[in-house]
Every structure is written in structure tokens, then in C-alpha cells.
Amino acid sequence: MNNEYGLAEPVAELEAATWRSRALAVLIDGLMFIGMLVVPVVLVIVAVVSAWDEATDEYTFTGGETGLLTAGILAGIGVFVWAGWLFGYRQGVTGTTPGKRRLRIRLVNAETGEAPGGAKGVGRWLVPILIGGIQGAGNAIQLIDYLWPLWDSKNQRLIDKVFRTRVMVGLPIAEASDGPELPASPIS
């Protein structure tokens, strides 16, 4: 398939990932995120529950409970920063997330076939979260975005169309190979 300049498009040679493989990758990544979020949520819940004074029907935070609440909030912020790095920036740079690597699919720039870059990765991760944060219409748009590859001829989500990306079958060459052979262990 040639583009408007008559040049062959590298992405045309690749096979688009199915909706099922993309959904399983999102499920794996989502479980990782939820797993990381358990500790901060537990810290906040323990702090809030222990600060509740039944006699006065109000919260009275002691120093320990305030510290626990602060630790939970900071850990939660840390988890969101980590998620932005792993599922946004790193996906943009490498083309993969843990879920995508497991299912042997990758994110590519729709025009070049290479990894789209950190900025596109972060945007592609952050925009659906911000849209989904709008109750009602935002949730409907987010659902349509996730289901869009089911009827799209290129198996793209709406966010893929906006950022000109595609999810394709196969890992990048650097990740597909086992890498250089490691030297023998000096301890035998």
C-alpha cells in the first residue's frame, strides 16, 4: 500500500492486533495497576476508619493517623506517576506495556511503523483518563473509544486516530530477540 507520495507504508506490511488481544493486554495492565494501588488505598482506609470517633460522630486525627493518611496519599500519587511512566511514556518509547509484551503486540506510529515516542504515549494514556473523568458523556465516549476497533477497518481506537498510532502484532526487533548471549558464570 502506498501513501500520497507513492512510498510504501511500513505499517501496511504489519498485521493489526485484534480487539481481543488488545482487551487482554488492557486487562493485564489494569490488574497490575490495581495491584499497585492496593497498599495506598488500604493505608488511607485504615487512617480514616481509625480516626472516626463514634462518641462524637466526627473524625479526630491523631499524629499517627495523620501520618498514615499522608503516607497513603503520597503512595497513591506515586502509583499514578509510575503508571504514567509505564503505561504512557515507556509505552510510547518502546511500543509495549507488560500486557502488550505478554500478548506479543505493540504500539506503533501509523505513518512510520516505529514506536510513537514518549509524548504521544503519555497523551494516548492521559487523554482517555481525562475524558473518562467527565461523568456521563465522558464515560460514554470512553466506552465507544474502547469498542471502536470492533468495527474499524484498521482496528484502531478513536484515540489511536487522534494520535496517529496503531496496535500491531509482533514485538519490536530489540525485544523479540533474546539479546546478546551472557558470559558464563565465574562461580561454578
FENRA-V670147 format. One line per field, one symbol per residue. psi: psi as a letter, one per 20 degrees, with the letter a starting at -180 (. if undefined). burial: + if it has 24 or more other C-alpha atoms within 12 Angstrom, else -. A space follows every 50 residues. Layout:
psi = ???
burial = ???
This chain:
psi = pqaijjqpphhhiqpqqrhghgghghgghhhgghghigghgggggggggi ipohhilrpoprgghgggggggghhgghghggghggifghhhghirrggg ghjlrqpqphhhirphqgghggghghghggghioqdhhhgggghghigih jphjkqrhhhhgjlrqprpqqqghhhqiaqpqqqpio.
burial = ----------+--+-++++-+++-++--+---+---+-+++-++--++-- +----------------++--++-++--+---++++++++++++++++++ +-+++++++++-++++++-++++++++++-----------++--++-++- ---++++++++-++++++++++----------------
